[in-house]
Amino acid sequence: MPNSFANNLRHLDVGSFPGGSGPGGGYTEAELAKELGKSLQTVGRMRKKRRGPPFWMNGKTPIYPAALARAWVHSRIVQPIRRRRG
């Protein structure tokens, strides 16, 4: 049985992502840093450690597809735990 996730990635139209001025509507590393309120060095470190949002390389330039970057941010939201009164 073929891997459907891999098949979806092969047919992914990067140009369909809105936002950002990078190729295909993605964020450059500087734009992503500004959006996240982080330094350029922090975003670069996150990319190198594979702890940041998904990206693809355009030559030597990392591009972060806007929709995937937003999904990564939303996946990092943690709901607070309600304390019991007692």
Distance bins in CASP14 RR format, pairs under 12 A and 6 or more apart:
PFRMAT RR
TARGET T0000
AUTHOR 0000-0000-0000
RMODE 2
METHOD distances of the structure
MODEL  1
1 7 0 0 0 0 0 1 0 0 0 0 0
2 8 0 0 0 0 0 1 0 0 0 0 0
2 10 0 0 0 0 0 1 0 0 0 0 0
3 9 0 0 0 0 1 0 0 0 0 0 0
3 10 0 0 0 0 0 1 0 0 0 0 0
4 10 0 0 0 0 0 1 0 0 0 0 0
4 11 0 0 0 0 0 1 0 0 0 0 0
5 11 0 0 0 0 0 1 0 0 0 0 0
5 12 0 0 0 0 0 1 0 0 0 0 0
6 12 0 0 0 0 0 1 0 0 0 0 0
9 54 0 0 0 0 1 0 0 0 0 0 0
9 56 0 0 0 0 0 1 0 0 0 0 0
9 65 0 0 0 0 0 1 0 0 0 0 0
9 68 0 0 0 0 0 1 0 0 0 0 0
12 24 0 0 0 0 0 1 0 0 0 0 0
12 54 0 0 0 0 0 1 0 0 0 0 0
12 56 0 0 0 0 1 0 0 0 0 0 0
12 65 0 0 0 0 1 0 0 0 0 0 0
12 67 0 0 0 0 0 1 0 0 0 0 0
12 68 0 0 0 0 1 0 0 0 0 0 0
13 24 0 0 0 0 1 0 0 0 0 0 0
13 25 0 0 0 0 0 1 0 0 0 0 0
13 65 0 0 0 0 0 1 0 0 0 0 0
13 67 0 0 0 0 0 1 0 0 0 0 0
14 22 0 0 0 0 0 1 0 0 0 0 0
14 23 1 0 0 1 0 0 0 0 0 0 0
14 24 1 0 1 0 0 0 0 0 0 0 0
14 25 1 0 0 1 0 0 0 0 0 0 0
14 26 1 0 0 1 0 0 0 0 0 0 0
14 54 0 0 0 0 0 1 0 0 0 0 0
14 55 0 0 0 0 0 1 0 0 0 0 0
14 56 1 0 0 1 0 0 0 0 0 0 0
14 58 0 0 0 0 1 0 0 0 0 0 0
14 63 0 0 0 0 1 0 0 0 0 0 0
14 64 0 0 0 0 0 1 0 0 0 0 0
14 65 1 0 0 1 0 0 0 0 0 0 0
14 66 0 0 0 0 0 1 0 0 0 0 0
14 67 0 0 0 0 1 0 0 0 0 0 0
14 68 0 0 0 0 1 0 0 0 0 0 0
15 22 0 0 0 0 0 1 0 0 0 0 0
15 23 0 0 0 0 1 0 0 0 0 0 0
15 24 1 1 0 0 0 0 0 0 0 0 0
15 25 1 0 1 0 0 0 0 0 0 0 0
15 26 0 0 0 0 1 0 0 0 0 0 0
15 56 0 0 0 0 0 1 0 0 0 0 0
15 63 0 0 0 0 0 1 0 0 0 0 0
15 65 0 0 0 0 1 0 0 0 0 0 0
15 66 0 0 0 0 1 0 0 0 0 0 0
15 67 0 0 0 0 0 1 0 0 0 0 0
16 24 0 0 0 0 1 0 0 0 0 0 0
16 25 0 0 0 0 1 0 0 0 0 0 0
16 26 0 0 0 0 0 1 0 0 0 0 0
16 65 0 0 0 0 1 0 0 0 0 0 0
16 66 0 0 0 0 0 1 0 0 0 0 0
16 67 0 0 0 0 1 0 0 0 0 0 0
16 68 0 0 0 0 0 1 0 0 0 0 0
17 23 0 0 0 0 0 1 0 0 0 0 0
17 24 1 0 0 1 0 0 0 0 0 0 0
17 25 1 0 1 0 0 0 0 0 0 0 0
17 26 1 0 1 0 0 0 0 0 0 0 0
17 27 0 0 0 0 1 0 0 0 0 0 0
17 54 0 0 0 0 0 1 0 0 0 0 0
17 56 0 0 0 0 0 1 0 0 0 0 0
17 63 0 0 0 0 1 0 0 0 0 0 0
17 64 0 0 0 0 1 0 0 0 0 0 0
17 65 1 0 1 0 0 0 0 0 0 0 0
17 66 1 0 1 0 0 0 0 0 0 0 0
17 67 1 0 1 0 0 0 0 0 0 0 0
17 68 1 0 0 1 0 0 0 0 0 0 0
17 69 0 0 0 0 1 0 0 0 0 0 0
17 70 0 0 0 0 1 0 0 0 0 0 0
17 71 0 0 0 0 0 1 0 0 0 0 0
18 24 0 0 0 0 1 0 0 0 0 0 0
18 25 1 0 0 1 0 0 0 0 0 0 0
18 26 0 0 0 0 1 0 0 0 0 0 0
18 27 0 0 0 0 0 1 0 0 0 0 0
18 65 0 0 0 0 1 0 0 0 0 0 0
18 66 1 0 1 0 0 0 0 0 0 0 0
18 67 1 0 0 1 0 0 0 0 0 0 0
18 68 0 0 0 0 0 1 0 0 0 0 0
18 69 0 0 0 0 0 1 0 0 0 0 0
18 70 0 0 0 0 1 0 0 0 0 0 0
19 25 1 0 1 0 0 0 0 0 0 0 0
19 26 1 0 0 1 0 0 0 0 0 0 0
19 27 1 0 0 1 0 0 0 0 0 0 0
19 28 0 0 0 0 0 1 0 0 0 0 0
19 31 0 0 0 0 1 0 0 0 0 0 0
19 32 0 0 0 0 0 1 0 0 0 0 0
19 35 0 0 0 0 1 0 0 0 0 0 0
19 63 0 0 0 0 0 1 0 0 0 0 0
19 64 0 0 0 0 0 1 0 0 0 0 0
19 65 0 0 0 0 1 0 0 0 0 0 0
19 66 1 0 1 0 0 0 0 0 0 0 0
19 67 0 0 0 0 1 0 0 0 0 0 0
19 68 0 0 0 0 0 1 0 0 0 0 0
19 69 0 0 0 0 1 0 0 0 0 0 0
19 70 0 0 0 0 1 0 0 0 0 0 0
20 26 1 0 1 0 0 0 0 0 0 0 0
20 27 1 0 1 0 0 0 0 0 0 0 0
20 28 1 0 0 1 0 0 0 0 0 0 0
20 29 0 0 0 0 0 1 0 0 0 0 0
20 30 0 0 0 0 0 1 0 0 0 0 0
20 31 1 0 1 0 0 0 0 0 0 0 0
20 32 0 0 0 0 1 0 0 0 0 0 0
20 34 0 0 0 0 0 1 0 0 0 0 0
20 35 0 0 0 0 1 0 0 0 0 0 0
20 63 0 0 0 0 1 0 0 0 0 0 0
20 64 0 0 0 0 1 0 0 0 0 0 0
20 65 0 0 0 0 1 0 0 0 0 0 0
20 66 1 0 1 0 0 0 0 0 0 0 0
20 67 0 0 0 0 0 1 0 0 0 0 0
20 69 0 0 0 0 1 0 0 0 0 0 0
20 70 0 0 0 0 0 1 0 0 0 0 0
21 27 0 0 0 0 1 0 0 0 0 0 0
21 28 1 0 0 1 0 0 0 0 0 0 0
21 30 0 0 0 0 0 1 0 0 0 0 0
21 31 1 0 0 1 0 0 0 0 0 0 0
21 32 0 0 0 0 0 1 0 0 0 0 0
21 34 0 0 0 0 0 1 0 0 0 0 0
21 35 0 0 0 0 0 1 0 0 0 0 0
21 63 0 0 0 0 0 1 0 0 0 0 0
21 64 0 0 0 0 0 1 0 0 0 0 0
21 66 0 0 0 0 0 1 0 0 0 0 0
22 28 1 0 1 0 0 0 0 0 0 0 0
22 29 0 0 0 0 0 1 0 0 0 0 0
22 30 0 0 0 0 0 1 0 0 0 0 0
22 31 1 0 0 1 0 0 0 0 0 0 0
22 32 0 0 0 0 0 1 0 0 0 0 0
22 55 0 0 0 0 0 1 0 0 0 0 0
22 56 0 0 0 0 0 1 0 0 0 0 0
22 58 0 0 0 0 1 0 0 0 0 0 0
22 61 0 0 0 0 1 0 0 0 0 0 0
22 62 0 0 0 0 0 1 0 0 0 0 0
22 63 1 0 1 0 0 0 0 0 0 0 0
22 64 0 0 0 0 1 0 0 0 0 0 0
22 65 0 0 0 0 1 0 0 0 0 0 0
22 66 0 0 0 0 1 0 0 0 0 0 0
22 69 0 0 0 0 0 1 0 0 0 0 0
23 56 0 0 0 0 1 0 0 0 0 0 0
23 57 0 0 0 0 0 1 0 0 0 0 0
23 58 1 0 1 0 0 0 0 0 0 0 0
23 59 0 0 0 0 0 1 0 0 0 0 0
23 61 0 0 0 0 1 0 0 0 0 0 0
23 62 0 0 0 0 0 1 0 0 0 0 0
23 63 1 0 1 0 0 0 0 0 0 0 0
23 64 0 0 0 0 0 1 0 0 0 0 0
23 65 0 0 0 0 0 1 0 0 0 0 0
23 66 0 0 0 0 0 1 0 0 0 0 0
24 56 0 0 0 0 1 0 0 0 0 0 0
24 58 0 0 0 0 1 0 0 0 0 0 0
24 63 1 0 0 1 0 0 0 0 0 0 0
24 64 0 0 0 0 0 1 0 0 0 0 0
24 65 1 0 0 1 0 0 0 0 0 0 0
24 66 0 0 0 0 1 0 0 0 0 0 0
24 67 0 0 0 0 0 1 0 0 0 0 0
24 68 0 0 0 0 0 1 0 0 0 0 0
25 31 0 0 0 0 0 1 0 0 0 0 0
25 56 0 0 0 0 0 1 0 0 0 0 0
25 58 0 0 0 0 0 1 0 0 0 0 0
25 63 0 0 0 0 1 0 0 0 0 0 0
25 64 0 0 0 0 1 0 0 0 0 0 0
25 65 1 0 0 1 0 0 0 0 0 0 0
25 66 1 0 1 0 0 0 0 0 0 0 0
25 67 0 0 0 0 1 0 0 0 0 0 0
25 68 0 0 0 0 0 1 0 0 0 0 0
25 69 0 0 0 0 0 1 0 0 0 0 0
26 32 0 0 0 0 1 0 0 0 0 0 0
26 35 0 0 0 0 0 1 0 0 0 0 0
26 53 0 0 0 0 0 1 0 0 0 0 0
26 54 0 0 0 0 0 1 0 0 0 0 0
26 55 0 0 0 0 1 0 0 0 0 0 0
26 56 0 0 0 0 1 0 0 0 0 0 0
26 58 0 0 0 0 1 0 0 0 0 0 0
26 61 0 0 0 0 0 1 0 0 0 0 0
26 62 0 0 0 0 0 1 0 0 0 0 0
26 63 1 0 1 0 0 0 0 0 0 0 0
26 64 1 0 1 0 0 0 0 0 0 0 0
26 65 1 0 1 0 0 0 0 0 0 0 0
26 66 1 0 1 0 0 0 0 0 0 0 0
26 67 0 0 0 0 1 0 0 0 0 0 0
26 68 0 0 0 0 1 0 0 0 0 0 0
26 69 1 0 0 1 0 0 0 0 0 0 0
26 70 0 0 0 0 0 1 0 0 0 0 0
27 33 0 0 0 0 1 0 0 0 0 0 0
27 34 0 0 0 0 1 0 0 0 0 0 0
27 35 1 0 0 1 0 0 0 0 0 0 0
27 36 0 0 0 0 1 0 0 0 0 0 0
27 43 0 0 0 0 1 0 0 0 0 0 0
27 47 0 0 0 0 0 1 0 0 0 0 0
27 52 0 0 0 0 0 1 0 0 0 0 0
27 53 0 0 0 0 1 0 0 0 0 0 0
27 54 0 0 0 0 0 1 0 0 0 0 0
27 55 0 0 0 0 1 0 0 0 0 0 0
27 56 0 0 0 0 0 1 0 0 0 0 0
27 58 0 0 0 0 0 1 0 0 0 0 0
27 61 0 0 0 0 0 1 0 0 0 0 0
27 62 0 0 0 0 1 0 0 0 0 0 0
27 63 1 0 0 1 0 0 0 0 0 0 0
27 64 1 0 1 0 0 0 0 0 0 0 0
27 65 1 0 0 1 0 0 0 0 0 0 0
27 66 1 0 0 1 0 0 0 0 0 0 0
27 67 0 0 0 0 0 1 0 0 0 0 0
27 68 0 0 0 0 1 0 0 0 0 0 0
27 69 1 0 1 0 0 0 0 0 0 0 0
27 70 0 0 0 0 1 0 0 0 0 0 0
27 72 0 0 0 0 0 1 0 0 0 0 0
27 73 0 0 0 0 0 1 0 0 0 0 0
28 34 0 0 0 0 1 0 0 0 0 0 0
28 35 0 0 0 0 0 1 0 0 0 0 0
28 40 0 0 0 0 1 0 0 0 0 0 0
28 43 0 0 0 0 1 0 0 0 0 0 0
28 44 0 0 0 0 0 1 0 0 0 0 0
28 47 0 0 0 0 0 1 0 0 0 0 0
28 55 0 0 0 0 0 1 0 0 0 0 0
28 58 0 0 0 0 1 0 0 0 0 0 0
28 61 1 0 0 1 0 0 0 0 0 0 0
28 62 1 0 0 1 0 0 0 0 0 0 0
28 63 1 0 0 1 0 0 0 0 0 0 0
28 64 1 0 0 1 0 0 0 0 0 0 0
28 65 0 0 0 0 0 1 0 0 0 0 0
28 66 0 0 0 0 0 1 0 0 0 0 0
28 69 0 0 0 0 0 1 0 0 0 0 0
29 35 0 0 0 0 0 1 0 0 0 0 0
29 36 0 0 0 0 0 1 0 0 0 0 0
29 38 0 0 0 0 0 1 0 0 0 0 0
29 39 0 0 0 0 0 1 0 0 0 0 0
29 40 1 0 0 1 0 0 0 0 0 0 0
29 41 0 0 0 0 1 0 0 0 0 0 0
29 42 0 0 0 0 0 1 0 0 0 0 0
29 43 1 0 1 0 0 0 0 0 0 0 0
29 44 1 0 0 1 0 0 0 0 0 0 0
29 45 0 0 0 0 0 1 0 0 0 0 0
29 46 0 0 0 0 1 0 0 0 0 0 0
29 47 1 0 0 1 0 0 0 0 0 0 0
29 48 0 0 0 0 0 1 0 0 0 0 0
29 52 0 0 0 0 0 1 0 0 0 0 0
29 53 0 0 0 0 0 1 0 0 0 0 0
29 55 0 0 0 0 1 0 0 0 0 0 0
29 57 0 0 0 0 0 1 0 0 0 0 0
29 58 0 0 0 0 0 1 0 0 0 0 0
29 60 0 0 0 0 0 1 0 0 0 0 0
29 61 1 0 0 1 0 0 0 0 0 0 0
29 62 1 0 1 0 0 0 0 0 0 0 0
29 63 0 0 0 0 1 0 0 0 0 0 0
29 64 1 0 0 1 0 0 0 0 0 0 0
29 69 0 0 0 0 0 1 0 0 0 0 0
30 36 0 0 0 0 0 1 0 0 0 0 0
30 37 0 0 0 0 0 1 0 0 0 0 0
30 38 0 0 0 0 0 1 0 0 0 0 0
30 39 0 0 0 0 0 1 0 0 0 0 0
30 40 1 0 1 0 0 0 0 0 0 0 0
30 41 0 0 0 0 0 1 0 0 0 0 0
30 42 0 0 0 0 0 1 0 0 0 0 0
30 43 0 0 0 0 1 0 0 0 0 0 0
30 44 0 0 0 0 0 1 0 0 0 0 0
30 61 0 0 0 0 0 1 0 0 0 0 0
30 62 0 0 0 0 0 1 0 0 0 0 0
30 63 0 0 0 0 0 1 0 0 0 0 0
30 64 0 0 0 0 0 1 0 0 0 0 0
31 37 0 0 0 0 0 1 0 0 0 0 0
31 38 0 0 0 0 0 1 0 0 0 0 0
31 40 0 0 0 0 0 1 0 0 0 0 0
31 43 0 0 0 0 1 0 0 0 0 0 0
31 61 0 0 0 0 0 1 0 0 0 0 0
31 62 0 0 0 0 0 1 0 0 0 0 0
31 63 0 0 0 0 1 0 0 0 0 0 0
31 64 0 0 0 0 1 0 0 0 0 0 0
31 66 0 0 0 0 1 0 0 0 0 0 0
31 69 0 0 0 0 1 0 0 0 0 0 0
32 38 0 0 0 0 1 0 0 0 0 0 0
32 39 0 0 0 0 0 1 0 0 0 0 0
32 40 0 0 0 0 1 0 0 0 0 0 0
32 42 0 0 0 0 0 1 0 0 0 0 0
32 43 1 0 1 0 0 0 0 0 0 0 0
32 44 0 0 0 0 1 0 0 0 0 0 0
32 46 0 0 0 0 1 0 0 0 0 0 0
32 47 0 0 0 0 1 0 0 0 0 0 0
32 52 0 0 0 0 1 0 0 0 0 0 0
32 53 1 0 0 1 0 0 0 0 0 0 0
32 54 0 0 0 0 0 1 0 0 0 0 0
32 55 0 0 0 0 1 0 0 0 0 0 0
32 61 0 0 0 0 0 1 0 0 0 0 0
32 62 0 0 0 0 1 0 0 0 0 0 0
32 63 0 0 0 0 1 0 0 0 0 0 0
32 64 1 0 1 0 0 0 0 0 0 0 0
32 65 0 0 0 0 0 1 0 0 0 0 0
32 66 0 0 0 0 1 0 0 0 0 0 0
32 68 0 0 0 0 0 1 0 0 0 0 0
32 69 1 0 0 1 0 0 0 0 0 0 0
32 70 0 0 0 0 0 1 0 0 0 0 0
32 72 0 0 0 0 0 1 0 0 0 0 0
32 73 0 0 0 0 1 0 0 0 0 0 0
33 39 1 0 0 1 0 0 0 0 0 0 0
33 40 1 0 1 0 0 0 0 0 0 0 0
33 41 0 0 0 0 1 0 0 0 0 0 0
33 42 1 0 0 1 0 0 0 0 0 0 0
33 43 1 0 1 0 0 0 0 0 0 0 0
33 44 0 0 0 0 1 0 0 0 0 0 0
33 45 0 0 0 0 0 1 0 0 0 0 0
33 46 0 0 0 0 1 0 0 0 0 0 0
33 47 0 0 0 0 0 1 0 0 0 0 0
33 52 0 0 0 0 0 1 0 0 0 0 0
33 53 0 0 0 0 0 1 0 0 0 0 0
33 62 0 0 0 0 0 1 0 0 0 0 0
33 64 0 0 0 0 0 1 0 0 0 0 0
33 69 0 0 0 0 0 1 0 0 0 0 0
34 40 0 0 0 0 1 0 0 0 0 0 0
34 42 0 0 0 0 0 1 0 0 0 0 0
34 43 0 0 0 0 1 0 0 0 0 0 0
34 64 0 0 0 0 0 1 0 0 0 0 0
35 43 0 0 0 0 1 0 0 0 0 0 0
35 53 0 0 0 0 0 1 0 0 0 0 0
35 64 0 0 0 0 1 0 0 0 0 0 0
35 66 0 0 0 0 1 0 0 0 0 0 0
35 69 1 0 0 1 0 0 0 0 0 0 0
35 70 0 0 0 0 1 0 0 0 0 0 0
35 72 0 0 0 0 0 1 0 0 0 0 0
35 73 0 0 0 0 1 0 0 0 0 0 0
36 42 0 0 0 0 1 0 0 0 0 0 0
36 43 1 0 0 1 0 0 0 0 0 0 0
36 44 0 0 0 0 0 1 0 0 0 0 0
36 46 0 0 0 0 1 0 0 0 0 0 0
36 52 0 0 0 0 1 0 0 0 0 0 0
36 53 0 0 0 0 1 0 0 0 0 0 0
36 64 0 0 0 0 0 1 0 0 0 0 0
36 69 0 0 0 0 1 0 0 0 0 0 0
36 70 0 0 0 0 0 1 0 0 0 0 0
36 72 0 0 0 0 1 0 0 0 0 0 0
36 73 1 0 0 1 0 0 0 0 0 0 0
36 76 0 0 0 0 0 1 0 0 0 0 0
37 43 0 0 0 0 1 0 0 0 0 0 0
37 73 0 0 0 0 0 1 0 0 0 0 0
38 44 0 0 0 0 1 0 0 0 0 0 0
38 45 0 0 0 0 1 0 0 0 0 0 0
38 46 1 0 0 1 0 0 0 0 0 0 0
38 47 0 0 0 0 0 1 0 0 0 0 0
38 51 0 0 0 0 0 1 0 0 0 0 0
38 52 0 0 0 0 0 1 0 0 0 0 0
38 53 0 0 0 0 0 1 0 0 0 0 0
38 73 0 0 0 0 0 1 0 0 0 0 0
39 45 0 0 0 0 1 0 0 0 0 0 0
39 46 0 0 0 0 0 1 0 0 0 0 0
40 46 0 0 0 0 0 1 0 0 0 0 0
40 47 0 0 0 0 0 1 0 0 0 0 0
40 62 0 0 0 0 0 1 0 0 0 0 0
41 47 0 0 0 0 0 1 0 0 0 0 0
41 48 0 0 0 0 0 1 0 0 0 0 0
42 48 0 0 0 0 0 1 0 0 0 0 0
42 49 0 0 0 0 0 1 0 0 0 0 0
42 51 0 0 0 0 0 1 0 0 0 0 0
42 52 0 0 0 0 1 0 0 0 0 0 0
43 49 0 0 0 0 0 1 0 0 0 0 0
43 51 0 0 0 0 0 1 0 0 0 0 0
43 52 1 0 0 1 0 0 0 0 0 0 0
43 53 0 0 0 0 1 0 0 0 0 0 0
43 55 0 0 0 0 1 0 0 0 0 0 0
43 62 0 0 0 0 1 0 0 0 0 0 0
43 64 0 0 0 0 1 0 0 0 0 0 0
43 69 0 0 0 0 0 1 0 0 0 0 0
43 72 0 0 0 0 0 1 0 0 0 0 0
44 50 0 0 0 0 0 1 0 0 0 0 0
44 51 0 0 0 0 0 1 0 0 0 0 0
44 52 0 0 0 0 1 0 0 0 0 0 0
44 53 0 0 0 0 0 1 0 0 0 0 0
44 55 0 0 0 0 1 0 0 0 0 0 0
44 62 1 0 0 1 0 0 0 0 0 0 0
44 64 0 0 0 0 0 1 0 0 0 0 0
45 51 0 0 0 0 1 0 0 0 0 0 0
45 52 0 0 0 0 1 0 0 0 0 0 0
46 52 1 0 1 0 0 0 0 0 0 0 0
46 53 0 0 0 0 1 0 0 0 0 0 0
46 54 0 0 0 0 0 1 0 0 0 0 0
46 55 0 0 0 0 1 0 0 0 0 0 0
46 62 0 0 0 0 0 1 0 0 0 0 0
46 64 0 0 0 0 0 1 0 0 0 0 0
46 69 0 0 0 0 0 1 0 0 0 0 0
46 72 0 0 0 0 0 1 0 0 0 0 0
46 76 0 0 0 0 0 1 0 0 0 0 0
47 53 0 0 0 0 1 0 0 0 0 0 0
47 54 0 0 0 0 1 0 0 0 0 0 0
47 55 1 0 0 1 0 0 0 0 0 0 0
47 56 0 0 0 0 0 1 0 0 0 0 0
47 57 0 0 0 0 0 1 0 0 0 0 0
47 61 0 0 0 0 0 1 0 0 0 0 0
47 62 1 0 1 0 0 0 0 0 0 0 0
47 63 0 0 0 0 0 1 0 0 0 0 0
47 64 0 0 0 0 1 0 0 0 0 0 0
47 69 0 0 0 0 0 1 0 0 0 0 0
47 72 0 0 0 0 0 1 0 0 0 0 0
48 55 0 0 0 0 0 1 0 0 0 0 0
48 62 0 0 0 0 1 0 0 0 0 0 0
50 62 0 0 0 0 0 1 0 0 0 0 0
50 72 0 0 0 0 0 1 0 0 0 0 0
51 72 0 0 0 0 0 1 0 0 0 0 0
51 76 0 0 0 0 0 1 0 0 0 0 0
52 62 0 0 0 0 0 1 0 0 0 0 0
52 64 0 0 0 0 1 0 0 0 0 0 0
52 68 0 0 0 0 0 1 0 0 0 0 0
52 69 0 0 0 0 1 0 0 0 0 0 0
52 71 0 0 0 0 0 1 0 0 0 0 0
52 72 1 0 0 1 0 0 0 0 0 0 0
52 73 0 0 0 0 1 0 0 0 0 0 0
52 75 0 0 0 0 0 1 0 0 0 0 0
52 76 0 0 0 0 1 0 0 0 0 0 0
53 62 0 0 0 0 0 1 0 0 0 0 0
53 63 0 0 0 0 0 1 0 0 0 0 0
53 64 1 0 1 0 0 0 0 0 0 0 0
53 65 0 0 0 0 1 0 0 0 0 0 0
53 66 0 0 0 0 1 0 0 0 0 0 0
53 67 0 0 0 0 0 1 0 0 0 0 0
53 68 1 0 0 1 0 0 0 0 0 0 0
53 69 1 0 1 0 0 0 0 0 0 0 0
53 70 0 0 0 0 1 0 0 0 0 0 0
53 71 1 0 0 1 0 0 0 0 0 0 0
53 72 1 1 0 0 0 0 0 0 0 0 0
53 73 1 0 0 1 0 0 0 0 0 0 0
53 74 0 0 0 0 0 1 0 0 0 0 0
53 75 0 0 0 0 1 0 0 0 0 0 0
53 76 0 0 0 0 1 0 0 0 0 0 0
54 62 0 0 0 0 0 1 0 0 0 0 0
54 63 0 0 0 0 0 1 0 0 0 0 0
54 64 1 0 0 1 0 0 0 0 0 0 0
54 65 1 0 0 1 0 0 0 0 0 0 0
54 66 0 0 0 0 0 1 0 0 0 0 0
54 67 0 0 0 0 1 0 0 0 0 0 0
54 68 1 0 1 0 0 0 0 0 0 0 0
54 69 1 0 0 1 0 0 0 0 0 0 0
54 70 0 0 0 0 0 1 0 0 0 0 0
54 71 0 0 0 0 1 0 0 0 0 0 0
54 72 1 0 0 1 0 0 0 0 0 0 0
54 73 0 0 0 0 0 1 0 0 0 0 0
54 75 0 0 0 0 0 1 0 0 0 0 0
55 61 0 0 0 0 1 0 0 0 0 0 0
55 62 1 0 1 0 0 0 0 0 0 0 0
55 63 1 0 0 1 0 0 0 0 0 0 0
55 64 1 0 1 0 0 0 0 0 0 0 0
55 65 1 0 0 1 0 0 0 0 0 0 0
55 66 0 0 0 0 0 1 0 0 0 0 0
55 68 0 0 0 0 1 0 0 0 0 0 0
55 69 0 0 0 0 1 0 0 0 0 0 0
55 72 0 0 0 0 1 0 0 0 0 0 0
56 62 1 0 0 1 0 0 0 0 0 0 0
56 63 1 0 1 0 0 0 0 0 0 0 0
56 64 0 0 0 0 1 0 0 0 0 0 0
56 65 1 0 0 1 0 0 0 0 0 0 0
56 68 0 0 0 0 1 0 0 0 0 0 0
56 69 0 0 0 0 0 1 0 0 0 0 0
57 63 1 0 0 1 0 0 0 0 0 0 0
57 64 0 0 0 0 0 1 0 0 0 0 0
58 64 0 0 0 0 0 1 0 0 0 0 0
58 65 0 0 0 0 0 1 0 0 0 0 0
62 69 0 0 0 0 0 1 0 0 0 0 0
63 69 0 0 0 0 1 0 0 0 0 0 0
64 70 0 0 0 0 1 0 0 0 0 0 0
64 71 0 0 0 0 0 1 0 0 0 0 0
64 72 0 0 0 0 1 0 0 0 0 0 0
64 73 0 0 0 0 0 1 0 0 0 0 0
65 71 0 0 0 0 1 0 0 0 0 0 0
65 72 0 0 0 0 1 0 0 0 0 0 0
66 72 0 0 0 0 0 1 0 0 0 0 0
66 73 0 0 0 0 0 1 0 0 0 0 0
67 73 0 0 0 0 0 1 0 0 0 0 0
67 74 0 0 0 0 0 1 0 0 0 0 0
68 74 0 0 0 0 0 1 0 0 0 0 0
68 75 0 0 0 0 0 1 0 0 0 0 0
69 75 0 0 0 0 0 1 0 0 0 0 0
69 76 0 0 0 0 0 1 0 0 0 0 0
70 76 0 0 0 0 0 1 0 0 0 0 0
70 77 0 0 0 0 0 1 0 0 0 0 0
71 77 0 0 0 0 0 1 0 0 0 0 0
END
